[in-house]
Amino acid sequence: MAKDEGLTEGHIEALHGGAGTDHSPAEAVALDFAERFVTAPEGIDDETFKRLREHFSDPALVELAWAVGSFFLLGRLKLVFELE
């Protein structure tokens, strides 16, 4: 689906921390949080929040979670209703 939206293998690999990525520490922990949020929310533990709080304030964490949840929901709605 990502490729259908115009992402290349390089883009997809970069999201997973593949070779040649240059994510900042804040971006890396935010991407880890987003992946856990979507695939295994039970894996968001105290250690995850400790790492997040090294880079983000509590209001920023709420905003991050809201953004991840919103995009996840929009993606699911797109799939369920077969939207373009």
MOPAC internal coordinates of N, CA, C and O (Angstrom, degrees):
PM7 1SCF
backbone

  N    0.0000 0     0.00 0     0.00 0    0    0    0
  C    1.4448 1     0.00 0     0.00 0    1    0    0
  C    1.5278 1   110.25 1     0.00 0    2    1    0
  O    1.2310 1   120.16 1   140.26 1    3    2    1
  N    1.3346 1   117.31 1   -39.74 1    3    2    1
  C    1.4603 1   120.29 1   179.36 1    5    3    2
  C    1.5267 1   111.00 1   -61.00 1    6    5    3
  O    1.2310 1   120.86 1   139.89 1    7    6    5
  N    1.3216 1   115.95 1   -40.11 1    7    6    5
  C    1.4706 1   119.53 1   178.83 1    9    7    6
  C    1.5232 1   110.54 1   -65.09 1   10    9    7
  O    1.2310 1   120.21 1   143.26 1   11   10    9
  N    1.3286 1   117.21 1   -36.74 1   11   10    9
  C    1.4546 1   120.82 1   177.30 1   13   11   10
  C    1.5211 1   111.13 1   -62.11 1   14   13   11
  O    1.2310 1   120.65 1   151.96 1   15   14   13
  N    1.3218 1   116.36 1   -28.04 1   15   14   13
  C    1.4628 1   121.70 1   179.87 1   17   15   14
  C    1.5233 1   112.36 1   -87.77 1   18   17   15
  O    1.2310 1   120.01 1  -178.55 1   19   18   17
  N    1.3325 1   117.59 1     1.45 1   19   18   17
  C    1.4462 1   120.84 1   174.77 1   21   19   18
  C    1.5198 1   116.05 1   103.92 1   22   21   19
  O    1.2310 1   119.74 1  -178.25 1   23   22   21
  N    1.3272 1   118.10 1     1.75 1   23   22   21
  C    1.4599 1   119.96 1   178.05 1   25   23   22
  C    1.5222 1   109.95 1   -78.40 1   26   25   23
  O    1.2310 1   121.04 1   -37.17 1   27   26   25
  N    1.3151 1   115.62 1   142.83 1   27   26   25
  C    1.4635 1   120.93 1   177.48 1   29   27   26
  C    1.5260 1   109.01 1   -93.89 1   30   29   27
  O    1.2310 1   121.06 1    -9.35 1   31   30   29
  N    1.3261 1   115.57 1   170.65 1   31   30   29
  C    1.4705 1   119.70 1   174.81 1   33   31   30
  C    1.5277 1   109.95 1   -57.38 1   34   33   31
  O    1.2310 1   120.34 1   142.56 1   35   34   33
  N    1.3296 1   116.95 1   -37.44 1   35   34   33
  C    1.4531 1   121.51 1   178.81 1   37   35   34
  C    1.5196 1   112.57 1   -61.68 1   38   37   35
  O    1.2310 1   120.56 1   138.27 1   39   38   37
  N    1.3359 1   116.54 1   -41.73 1   39   38   37
  C    1.4618 1   120.43 1   177.01 1   41   39   38
  C    1.5253 1   110.42 1   -62.39 1   42   41   39
  O    1.2310 1   120.94 1   133.15 1   43   42   41
  N    1.3125 1   115.81 1   -46.85 1   43   42   41
  C    1.4654 1   120.72 1  -177.11 1   45   43   42
  C    1.5241 1   110.34 1   -64.92 1   46   45   43
  O    1.2310 1   120.42 1   136.72 1   47   46   45
  N    1.3196 1   116.80 1   -43.28 1   47   46   45
  C    1.4581 1   120.75 1   178.34 1   49   47   46
  C    1.5242 1   110.87 1   -62.30 1   50   49   47
  O    1.2310 1   120.39 1   140.64 1   51   50   49
  N    1.3225 1   116.86 1   -39.36 1   51   50   49
  C    1.4638 1   121.02 1  -179.68 1   53   51   50
  C    1.5213 1   111.36 1   -62.86 1   54   53   51
  O    1.2310 1   120.12 1   144.45 1   55   54   53
  N    1.3207 1   117.38 1   -35.55 1   55   54   53
  C    1.4623 1   120.49 1   178.65 1   57   55   54
  C    1.5236 1   111.77 1   -63.78 1   58   57   55
  O    1.2310 1   120.84 1   151.93 1   59   58   57
  N    1.3130 1   115.99 1   -28.07 1   59   58   57
  C    1.4581 1   120.88 1  -179.77 1   61   59   58
  C    1.5219 1   112.18 1   -98.92 1   62   61   59
  O    1.2310 1   120.24 1  -164.65 1   63   62   61
  N    1.3242 1   117.15 1    15.35 1   63   62   61
  C    1.4611 1   120.32 1   176.16 1   65   63   62
  C    1.5038 1   114.10 1    74.21 1   66   65   63
  O    1.2310 1   120.07 1  -150.54 1   67   66   65
  N    1.3231 1   117.47 1    29.46 1   67   66   65
  C    1.4554 1   121.39 1  -178.47 1   69   67   66
  C    1.5152 1   112.61 1   -70.77 1   70   69   67
  O    1.2310 1   121.26 1    -0.05 1   71   70   69
  N    1.2931 1   115.20 1   179.95 1   71   70   69
  C    1.4646 1   121.90 1  -177.92 1   73   71   70
  C    1.5193 1   110.53 1   -56.53 1   74   73   71
  O    1.2310 1   121.38 1   -39.70 1   75   74   73
  N    1.3231 1   114.96 1   140.30 1   75   74   73
  C    1.4457 1   120.37 1   176.40 1   77   75   74
  C    1.5185 1   115.14 1    83.41 1   78   77   75
  O    1.2310 1   119.48 1  -175.66 1   79   78   77
  N    1.3118 1   118.60 1     4.34 1   79   78   77
  C    1.4570 1   119.87 1   178.86 1   81   79   78
  C    1.5175 1   109.32 1   -80.80 1   82   81   79
  O    1.2310 1   121.60 1   -29.62 1   83   82   81
  N    1.3006 1   114.55 1   150.38 1   83   82   81
  C    1.4510 1   119.51 1   179.52 1   85   83   82
  C    1.5267 1   110.91 1  -132.50 1   86   85   83
  O    1.2310 1   121.31 1  -133.25 1   87   86   85
  N    1.3275 1   115.10 1    46.75 1   87   86   85
  C    1.4581 1   119.68 1   178.31 1   89   87   86
  C    1.5154 1   110.14 1   -69.18 1   90   89   87
  O    1.2310 1   121.35 1   -39.95 1   91   90   89
  N    1.3213 1   115.03 1   140.05 1   91   90   89
  C    1.4627 1   119.48 1   172.79 1   93   91   90
  C    1.5239 1   107.61 1   -69.88 1   94   93   91
  O    1.2310 1   119.79 1   -16.02 1   95   94   93
  N    1.3375 1   118.00 1   163.98 1   95   94   93
  C    1.4713 1   119.38 1   176.34 1   97   95   94
  C    1.5289 1   112.55 1   -57.21 1   98   97   95
  O    1.2310 1   120.21 1   141.91 1   99   98   97
  N    1.3277 1   117.21 1   -38.09 1   99   98   97
  C    1.4710 1   120.15 1   179.02 1  101   99   98
  C    1.5220 1   110.96 1   -65.59 1  102  101   99
  O    1.2310 1   120.40 1   137.38 1  103  102  101
  N    1.3338 1   116.85 1   -42.62 1  103  102  101
  C    1.4645 1   120.00 1   178.08 1  105  103  102
  C    1.5224 1   111.07 1   -64.45 1  106  105  103
  O    1.2310 1   120.22 1   139.48 1  107  106  105
  N    1.3144 1   117.19 1   -40.52 1  107  106  105
  C    1.4715 1   120.85 1  -178.81 1  109  107  106
  C    1.5257 1   110.93 1   -62.90 1  110  109  107
  O    1.2310 1   120.13 1   135.25 1  111  110  109
  N    1.3211 1   117.36 1   -44.75 1  111  110  109
  C    1.4677 1   119.19 1  -178.95 1  113  111  110
  C    1.5267 1   110.31 1   -71.26 1  114  113  111
  O    1.2310 1   119.65 1   147.10 1  115  114  113
  N    1.3441 1   118.28 1   -32.90 1  115  114  113
  C    1.4637 1   120.77 1   176.67 1  117  115  114
  C    1.5232 1   110.68 1   -66.77 1  118  117  115
  O    1.2310 1   120.23 1   139.01 1  119  118  117
  N    1.3343 1   117.16 1   -40.99 1  119  118  117
  C    1.4632 1   120.19 1   177.49 1  121  119  118
  C    1.5240 1   111.46 1   -65.43 1  122  121  119
  O    1.2310 1   120.30 1   140.69 1  123  122  121
  N    1.3272 1   117.04 1   -39.31 1  123  122  121
  C    1.4631 1   120.85 1   176.72 1  125  123  122
  C    1.5205 1   109.98 1   -61.88 1  126  125  123
  O    1.2310 1   120.58 1   134.84 1  127  126  125
  N    1.3289 1   116.50 1   -45.16 1  127  126  125
  C    1.4678 1   120.93 1   177.75 1  129  127  126
  C    1.5232 1   110.83 1   -59.54 1  130  129  127
  O    1.2310 1   120.40 1   133.46 1  131  130  129
  N    1.3420 1   116.84 1   -46.54 1  131  130  129
  C    1.4675 1   120.61 1  -178.69 1  133  131  130
  C    1.5247 1   111.22 1   -61.04 1  134  133  131
  O    1.2310 1   120.59 1   136.91 1  135  134  133
  N    1.3239 1   116.48 1   -43.09 1  135  134  133
  C    1.4690 1   119.27 1   179.69 1  137  135  134
  C    1.5224 1   111.00 1   -64.05 1  138  137  135
  O    1.2310 1   120.43 1   135.91 1  139  138  137
  N    1.3256 1   116.78 1   -44.09 1  139  138  137
  C    1.4715 1   119.61 1   178.27 1  141  139  138
  C    1.5252 1   111.34 1   -64.84 1  142  141  139
  O    1.2310 1   120.57 1   139.26 1  143  142  141
  N    1.3281 1   116.52 1   -40.74 1  143  142  141
  C    1.4666 1   122.05 1   179.88 1  145  143  142
  C    1.5204 1   110.49 1   -54.90 1  146  145  143
  O    1.2310 1   121.18 1   137.37 1  147  146  145
  N    1.3309 1   115.34 1   -42.63 1  147  146  145
  C    1.4600 1   121.23 1  -175.29 1  149  147  146
  C    1.5249 1   112.37 1   -83.84 1  150  149  147
  O    1.2310 1   119.92 1   139.66 1  151  150  149
  N    1.3274 1   117.75 1   -40.34 1  151  150  149
  C    1.4652 1   120.02 1  -171.07 1  153  151  150
  C    1.5249 1   114.50 1  -100.80 1  154  153  151
  O    1.2310 1   119.73 1   148.79 1  155  154  153
  N    1.3215 1   118.12 1   -31.21 1  155  154  153
  C    1.4674 1   120.51 1  -175.50 1  157  155  154
  C    1.5301 1   109.87 1  -154.95 1  158  157  155
  O    1.2310 1   120.21 1  -109.65 1  159  158  157
  N    1.3335 1   117.20 1    70.35 1  159  158  157
  C    1.4678 1   119.66 1  -175.86 1  161  159  158
  C    1.5251 1   113.91 1   -59.03 1  162  161  159
  O    1.2310 1   120.30 1   156.03 1  163  162  161
  N    1.3154 1   117.03 1   -23.97 1  163  162  161
  C    1.4682 1   119.39 1   177.37 1  165  163  162
  C    1.5290 1   111.27 1   -66.59 1  166  165  163
  O    1.2310 1   120.26 1   164.84 1  167  166  165
  N    1.3275 1   117.11 1   -15.16 1  167  166  165
  C    1.4508 1   122.19 1   178.28 1  169  167  166
  C    1.5276 1   113.68 1   -83.79 1  170  169  167
  O    1.2310 1   120.33 1   176.83 1  171  170  169
  N    1.3291 1   116.97 1    -3.17 1  171  170  169
  C    1.4631 1   120.51 1   176.43 1  173  171  170
  C    1.5280 1   106.93 1   -84.87 1  174  173  171
  O    1.2310 1   121.53 1   -82.32 1  175  174  173
  N    1.3215 1   114.68 1    97.68 1  175  174  173
  C    1.4567 1   121.18 1  -173.93 1  177  175  174
  C    1.5242 1   111.22 1  -112.78 1  178  177  175
  O    1.2310 1   120.83 1     6.18 1  179  178  177
  N    1.3296 1   116.02 1  -173.82 1  179  178  177
  C    1.4608 1   120.99 1  -179.59 1  181  179  178
  C    1.5221 1   112.11 1   -59.14 1  182  181  179
  O    1.2310 1   120.02 1   142.91 1  183  182  181
  N    1.3198 1   117.57 1   -37.09 1  183  182  181
  C    1.4624 1   120.90 1   179.35 1  185  183  182
  C    1.5260 1   110.93 1   -64.88 1  186  185  183
  O    1.2310 1   120.61 1   141.04 1  187  186  185
  N    1.3277 1   116.44 1   -38.96 1  187  186  185
  C    1.4648 1   120.66 1   176.84 1  189  187  186
  C    1.5222 1   109.69 1   -60.28 1  190  189  187
  O    1.2310 1   120.55 1   132.64 1  191  190  189
  N    1.3355 1   116.56 1   -47.36 1  191  190  189
  C    1.4650 1   119.86 1  -179.83 1  193  191  190
  C    1.5223 1   111.57 1   -66.83 1  194  193  191
  O    1.2310 1   119.71 1   146.64 1  195  194  193
  N    1.2987 1   118.16 1   -33.36 1  195  194  193
  C    1.4702 1   120.83 1   176.10 1  197  195  194
  C    1.5281 1   109.70 1   -60.60 1  198  197  195
  O    1.2310 1   120.84 1   133.53 1  199  198  197
  N    1.3381 1   116.00 1   -46.47 1  199  198  197
  C    1.4660 1   120.37 1   179.51 1  201  199  198
  C    1.5257 1   111.44 1   -65.96 1  202  201  199
  O    1.2310 1   120.44 1   140.13 1  203  202  201
  N    1.3412 1   116.77 1   -39.87 1  203  202  201
  C    1.4576 1   120.29 1   178.70 1  205  203  202
  C    1.5250 1   111.22 1   -63.08 1  206  205  203
  O    1.2310 1   120.52 1   137.85 1  207  206  205
  N    1.3293 1   116.62 1   -42.15 1  207  206  205
  C    1.4662 1   120.56 1  -176.82 1  209  207  206
  C    1.5298 1   112.88 1   -70.44 1  210  209  207
  O    1.2310 1   119.96 1   167.72 1  211  210  209
  N    1.3065 1   117.68 1   -12.28 1  211  210  209
  C    1.4630 1   120.10 1   173.19 1  213  211  210
  C    1.5321 1   110.55 1   -69.56 1  214  213  211
  O    1.2310 1   120.42 1   160.37 1  215  214  213
  N    1.3400 1   116.80 1   -19.63 1  215  214  213
  C    1.4624 1   121.12 1  -174.69 1  217  215  214
  C    1.5249 1   113.75 1  -124.51 1  218  217  215
  O    1.2310 1   119.81 1   159.63 1  219  218  217
  N    1.3202 1   117.98 1   -20.37 1  219  218  217
  C    1.4606 1   121.53 1  -172.43 1  221  219  218
  C    1.5209 1   111.26 1  -131.24 1  222  221  219
  O    1.2310 1   120.95 1   -37.66 1  223  222  221
  N    1.3299 1   115.78 1   142.34 1  223  222  221
  C    1.4649 1   121.78 1   173.20 1  225  223  222
  C    1.5278 1   108.43 1   -76.41 1  226  225  223
  O    1.2310 1   120.53 1   -12.37 1  227  226  225
  N    1.3364 1   116.59 1   167.63 1  227  226  225
  C    1.4625 1   119.27 1   177.99 1  229  227  226
  C    1.5317 1   112.03 1   -59.81 1  230  229  227
  O    1.2310 1   119.19 1   135.74 1  231  230  229
  N    1.3594 1   119.15 1   -44.26 1  231  230  229
  C    1.4705 1   117.52 1   176.61 1  233  231  230
  C    1.5342 1   112.67 1   -61.41 1  234  233  231
  O    1.2310 1   120.05 1   143.73 1  235  234  233
  N    1.3162 1   117.52 1   -36.27 1  235  234  233
  C    1.4725 1   120.31 1   177.99 1  237  235  234
  C    1.5248 1   111.06 1   -66.93 1  238  237  235
  O    1.2310 1   120.34 1   145.30 1  239  238  237
  N    1.3389 1   116.95 1   -34.70 1  239  238  237
  C    1.4687 1   120.05 1   177.54 1  241  239  238
  C    1.5206 1   111.06 1   -66.75 1  242  241  239
  O    1.2310 1   120.41 1   140.29 1  243  242  241
  N    1.3173 1   116.82 1   -39.71 1  243  242  241
  C    1.4670 1   120.10 1   176.60 1  245  243  242
  C    1.5239 1   109.31 1   -63.06 1  246  245  243
  O    1.2310 1   120.36 1   137.63 1  247  246  245
  N    1.3263 1   116.93 1   -42.37 1  247  246  245
  C    1.4590 1   120.82 1   178.70 1  249  247  246
  C    1.5305 1   110.98 1   -63.74 1  250  249  247
  O    1.2310 1   120.31 1   138.55 1  251  250  249
  N    1.3241 1   117.01 1   -41.45 1  251  250  249
  C    1.4644 1   121.31 1   177.68 1  253  251  250
  C    1.5310 1   110.31 1   -61.43 1  254  253  251
  O    1.2310 1   120.51 1   131.38 1  255  254  253
  N    1.3212 1   116.62 1   -48.62 1  255  254  253
  C    1.4688 1   120.24 1  -179.94 1  257  255  254
  C    1.5181 1   111.23 1   -62.66 1  258  257  255
  O    1.2310 1   120.38 1   140.29 1  259  258  257
  N    1.3267 1   116.88 1   -39.71 1  259  258  257
  C    1.4673 1   121.19 1   178.67 1  261  259  258
  C    1.5254 1   110.25 1   -63.02 1  262  261  259
  O    1.2310 1   120.60 1   135.62 1  263  262  261
  N    1.3328 1   116.46 1   -44.38 1  263  262  261
  C    1.4636 1   120.29 1  -179.87 1  265  263  262
  C    1.5230 1   111.08 1   -63.99 1  266  265  263
  O    1.2310 1   120.39 1   133.43 1  267  266  265
  N    1.3231 1   116.86 1   -46.57 1  267  266  265
  C    1.4690 1   120.44 1  -179.92 1  269  267  266
  C    1.5293 1   109.77 1   -61.52 1  270  269  267
  O    1.2310 1   120.57 1   132.72 1  271  270  269
  N    1.3364 1   116.52 1   -47.28 1  271  270  269
  C    1.4592 1   120.38 1  -179.95 1  273  271  270
  C    1.5194 1   112.48 1   -62.30 1  274  273  271
  O    1.2310 1   120.51 1   139.95 1  275  274  273
  N    1.3226 1   116.64 1   -40.05 1  275  274  273
  C    1.4703 1   120.89 1   179.87 1  277  275  274
  C    1.5152 1   111.76 1   -64.22 1  278  277  275
  O    1.2310 1   120.77 1   133.53 1  279  278  277
  N    1.3376 1   116.13 1   -46.47 1  279  278  277
  C    1.4649 1   119.00 1  -179.83 1  281  279  278
  C    1.5243 1   111.31 1   -68.25 1  282  281  279
  O    1.2310 1   120.22 1   144.30 1  283  282  281
  N    1.3312 1   117.19 1   -35.70 1  283  282  281
  C    1.4633 1   120.46 1   176.38 1  285  283  282
  C    1.5275 1   109.78 1   -61.95 1  286  285  283
  O    1.2310 1   120.62 1   133.36 1  287  286  285
  N    1.3331 1   116.42 1   -46.64 1  287  286  285
  C    1.4583 1   120.49 1   179.20 1  289  287  286
  C    1.5250 1   111.19 1   -62.21 1  290  289  287
  O    1.2310 1   120.30 1   135.07 1  291  290  289
  N    1.3228 1   117.03 1   -44.93 1  291  290  289
  C    1.4637 1   119.29 1   179.04 1  293  291  290
  C    1.5268 1   111.76 1   -60.77 1  294  293  291
  O    1.2310 1   120.80 1   140.55 1  295  294  293
  N    1.3294 1   116.08 1   -39.45 1  295  294  293
  C    1.4604 1   119.68 1   176.83 1  297  295  294
  C    1.5159 1   112.30 1   -62.60 1  298  297  295
  O    1.2310 1   120.91 1   137.84 1  299  298  297
  N    1.3301 1   115.86 1   -42.16 1  299  298  297
  C    1.4696 1   119.73 1   178.74 1  301  299  298
  C    1.5264 1   111.26 1   -65.91 1  302  301  299
  O    1.2310 1   120.52 1   137.63 1  303  302  301
  N    1.3330 1   116.61 1   -42.37 1  303  302  301
  C    1.4659 1   119.60 1   178.43 1  305  303  302
  C    1.5174 1   110.88 1   -61.62 1  306  305  303
  O    1.2310 1   121.13 1   139.75 1  307  306  305
  N    1.3261 1   115.44 1   -40.25 1  307  306  305
  C    1.4678 1   119.86 1   178.03 1  309  307  306
  C    1.5197 1   110.97 1   -59.63 1  310  309  307
  O    1.2310 1   120.92 1   136.74 1  311  310  309
  N    1.3353 1   115.84 1   -43.26 1  311  310  309
  C    1.4667 1   119.72 1   178.84 1  313  311  310
  C    1.5226 1   112.32 1   -67.45 1  314  313  311
  O    1.2310 1   120.93 1   133.08 1  315  314  313
  N    1.3299 1   115.83 1   -46.92 1  315  314  313
  C    1.4709 1   120.10 1  -176.54 1  317  315  314
  C    1.5213 1   112.01 1   -62.22 1  318  317  315
  O    1.2310 1   120.98 1   137.96 1  319  318  317
  N    1.3343 1   115.72 1   -42.04 1  319  318  317
  C    1.4552 1   119.72 1  -176.96 1  321  319  318
  C    1.5325 1   112.94 1   -97.45 1  322  321  319
  O    1.2310 1   121.04 1  -172.12 1  323  322  321
  N    1.3467 1   115.62 1     7.88 1  323  322  321
  C    1.4634 1   121.76 1   177.81 1  325  323  322
  C    1.5184 1   111.62 1    49.63 1  326  325  323
  O    1.2310 1   121.28 1  -128.14 1  327  326  325
  N    1.3271 1   115.17 1    51.86 1  327  326  325
  C    1.4601 1   121.49 1  -178.96 1  329  327  326
  C    1.5191 1   110.75 1   -89.24 1  330  329  327
  O    1.2310 1   120.63 1   -27.62 1  331  330  329
  N    1.2868 1   116.39 1   152.38 1  331  330  329
  C    1.4780 1   121.90 1   176.37 1  333  331  330
  C    1.5036 1   109.32 1   -84.39 1  334  333  331
  O    1.2310 1   120.10 1   180.00 1  335  334  333

